Amino acid sequence: MKKQPLLILLLYFILGILFQEFFAQTKFAVFLILIFSGLLLGLIFLRNAFFQIIKYYLLGFFFFSIGVFVHFQNSQQPKLPSLKEKETIVFQLDKKLNSNEKSRKYYVEVLDVVDLKEKDNFPFKTVVSIPKNVEALDFEHYYKAEVYIHHPEEIRNDFQFDYKKYLARQNVYFQAYLPNDILKTEKQSVSFEYKIKQKRLDILNQINHSSLSPKIQEFLKGIILADRTEMDTETVKDFNQTGLVHLLAISGSHMVIIFWITLLILNQIVPVKFRKVSIILSILLIWAFAVFIDFGSSVMRSCLMITSYYIMVLLQRKSDLLHSLALSAFILLIFEPQQLFDVGFQLSYVAVLGIWWLTSPIKTIFRKPRYKAERVFYEISAMTFAAQIATLPLAIYYFHQFSFVSIVANLFIIPLSEIIIVSSLLVVILITFGFNNIPFIYKGFDVFVQYILKLIHWFSSFESLMKRNIPLNIWELIILLLTVYFLKFLIKDFFNPKHLLRFGFCLLAFFAVRISFNLYQYNKEEITFHDFYKEKIVSVKDKDHVVFWMNENKNKDKIQDFIINPYLTSRRIKDFKINYFPADSEGFVYLGKHYDLR
């Protein structure tokens, strides 16, 4: 507690959030826990040796109760209007989402439902899908349209992604489809927030009308303006399979590079005695950038970490990465505890912890560098390995896949990331201010990024190095994270019996738990009914083999991705078969048993 008080109190706070998430308490119980912890905390002011000994535990319990209270307050579902299947709504754009081949998706804020008499529960948010032949939405208009609207469906099986719960964490409780045209009217006044959002949208449209090739336009919008909504599936697949998707998101590396470039430029302009002014201006600039790109989660995390770190520098305190990490996480979670369940939040903080924990011991494996370039390469390599090792268990837990080529791909691309980000930022600035008469810059950038994308595509082509449908549950994840913790000591002193025993025990525990769950799933026989839109799919599992029965249709690839693969992963099966039945069939017979589809 004395060495890392913020980090330990953050852990208590997170435990409180998790407690409320999995053991939901009533309002009375939550306030009782909070009051009781506050009274206990008051005991530390008594001059009693016992209370002085346990004061840190009392403080930890107080932060635990704050976590319970904050998550309770932020997880209450608001009272929602009762809607018919088809309604005419008045709405405004809130956020642009990823598109698919047929439609654009948005979060919209519903301001009114025309035929609804009770007008108490407005505004509320919904996801709306709009055909691509309908004009795109913007932030300068109100819209009116007839939509099909409903609550997201409950999941029926434990292996399915809970889309309803995901939307609820974003305070979205409806889904809607807009089949026809939209009526729009211009807003008489636009708030400052929406003016910023509209300016960003205008720049995205300027990039669309630039001389860059379409694929490079989408890459540019993703890497600088955090907009991947129109990016083609092949490019996204290439980045996913090579473990480079973090390059497409505005992440810590982007913000650090932008901060350092700004600080470097300002240090050349501002006199030495005013260097603190350079730091303050650089911090203000990255926050202005964060506001401009709509406070993306990864951007907020990065800005808070950088700000926390450099505030210590400004106050002439010893800068501590863990203090900055804990402070930024605490600020984010106190206002938005649902972020704890965001995969990006978990991966980014675990990556930073991994870099802090493993970079130094990994560097000891390399020989002593003779040249500056060699030292820089070792630094980048050590940080890349540290981040990948630390995030690997989480990545497999959530995505159930891993590519061995990602290690090499990151070593090749990460050193180039600074050039990619800086050049992309420069091109966006030129496009924003209308400098369209310098084609050699755009052409050079286009060619440069094309070669980068081709290199990434080449790495992703090694399908044999891609392992999919890797099962991993929460208990296996915890043991693997503990193994990563002990790995540091093993690297530093490999022949120390104590470190070998700890690391070896973690590996044995992991395989013991894994074999136990494998045996449990192997002995499980079950019949499962799956729904994919309006289609019925039935799976019949016997030991380590499963047969899927379904209609033969054009959605086979999507069914493979959203039904078959998740089921195989959750049940730890590799051997499967697909059988088809006629579209008008009311049932089928398999191994002498009749299965009803009605």
Secondary structure, 3 states (H helix, E strand, C coil): CCCCHHHHHHHHHHHHHHHHHHCCCCHHHHHHHHHHHHHHHHHHHCCCHHHHHCHHHHHHHHHHHHHHHHHHHHCCCCCCCCCCCEEEEEEEEEEECCCCCCEEEEEEEEEEECCCCCCCCCCEEEEEEEECCCCCCCCCEEEEEEEEEECCCCCCCCCCCCHHHHHHHCCEEEEEECCCCCEEEECCCCCHHHHHHHHHHHHHHHHHCCCCCHHHHHHHHHHHHCCCCCCCHHHHHHHHHCCCHHHCCCCHHHHHHHHHHHHHHHHHHCCHHHHHHHHHHHHHHHHHHHHHCCCCHHHHHHHHHHHHHHHHHHCCCCCCHHHHHHHHHHHHHHHCHHHHHCHHHHHHHHHHHHHHHHHHHHHCCCCCCCCHHHHHHHHHHHHHHHHHHHHHHHHHHHHCEEECHHHHHHHHHHHHHHHHHHHHHHHHHHHHCCCCCCHHHHHHHHHHHHHHHHHHHHHHCCHHHEEECCCCCHHHHHHHHHHHHHHHHHHHCCCCHHHHHHHHHHHHHHHHHHHHHHHHHHCCCEEEEEEECCEEEEEEEECCEEEEEECCCCCHHHHHHHHHHHHHHHHCCCEEEEEECCCCCCEEEECCEEEECC
